[in-house]
Amino acid sequence: MPVSSPKRVDKPWGYELIWAHTDRYVGKLLHIAKGESLSYQYHTVKDETIYLLKGVLDLQIGDVKGDAMHRMQPGECYRITSNTRHRMTAVEECDVLEASTPELDDVVRLEDRYGRVTK
């Protein structure tokens, strides 16, 4: 396969660079601006693992017992399985590597500060 450039997708919280997309996996870099937050969301099929490359990140994880907050530092990772409610908030400007299954549109937004809640 020839060398190519990642696909940049601008988001209200920053941007993502999709650097790998096959029928089996996706690789992304999420750049989250300081103080910005992704949706409180879950995926019905998608399974992902995040690795904090740079910055400080608050990762909110929800389950039947309620929500827990994890303050992540560079070098830490977390697996987010399908149907797990979650949200990432950048305490500092962050770069997050994400490896996931390929279902890019599998997002159910429960809360979103940018008005993108799933109906």
N, C-alpha and C positions, 0 to 999 in steps of 0.2 A: 504494500500500500504506500502511495506517495506521501511525503510530508505535507501536512495541512495545518491551518490555523484553527484555534478553538472558536466555537460559536459564542458570541457575547449576547446575553439576554439582559437588558436593563430592567431593573426592578425598583419599586419605590424605596426600598431599604438599601439599595446598592446595585449589584449586578452578579450574574453567574456566568462563568466560562465553562461551556460543555466541551471538554477536551477528548472525550471518548463516548461513543454511542453506538452500541451494537444490539443485536436481538437478544443478548444475554446479560449485558451490564451497561452502566453509564458511569462516567467519571466526571465530576464537576469541581470547580473552585467557586465557592460562594464568598463574595466580598461584601461584608456588612458594615455600614457606616456606624460610627460611635453613636450609641443611644437609639439606634433603629432596631426593629424587631420584625421577624417573619410572622406569618399567621400562626395562631393556635390552631393546629390542624392534625389530621391523621390520614393514613393511606389504607385503602382496603386490601391492596395486594402488595404494593411496593415495600421492600425491605431495604434499609439503608444503614450505613455506618459512617459516622462523621469523625474527622480527625482535626483538631484545632491546630493550625499551622502557626497563626500569629494572633495576638490580642488576648482579651479576656472575654469569655462568653458565659451568659447565664442560660442554661438549658432547663426548661420547664418540661417535666414528664408527668403525664396523668395516667392513672389507672383506676380500678374500682375502689381503691382505698383513698383516692384524692390525688392531689398534685404534690410533686416534690421538685425542689429547685437544686440544680447542680451547678456550681461555679467551676467552669472549666479553664484550665491553664494550657498554654502551648505544650504540645506533645501528648495530650490526653485524647482518648477516643471513646465513643459511645455507640452502641448498636441500637437502632430504633426499628423494631419489628412492626409488621402491619397491624393496624388498628390501635396503635399506641398514640395517644394524644401528645403533642409536643409543640414547643415554640423555642426559638433561639433569639436572644436579645444580646446585642453587642455592648458590653460595658466599656470596652475600648474598640477602636477599629479592628475588625477581625478578618482573617482569611481562613476559611474552613474547607477542607477537602472532603468530598462526599463520594462514596462508592455505593451504588445501588443497583437493584434490578431495574429494567428499562422502562417502567411505566411512568413516564414523565407527567402525564396528565391526571394521574391518580392522586388528587388532592381534594380533601373535604375540609374546607375552612370553617371553623367554628366561631372564631373572633379574628378581626383584622382591623388595624388602625387606619388602613388605607381604603376601606370600603369594599373589600373583595370577598365578603362572606358568601359561602355556597348556599344557595336556596334549595 
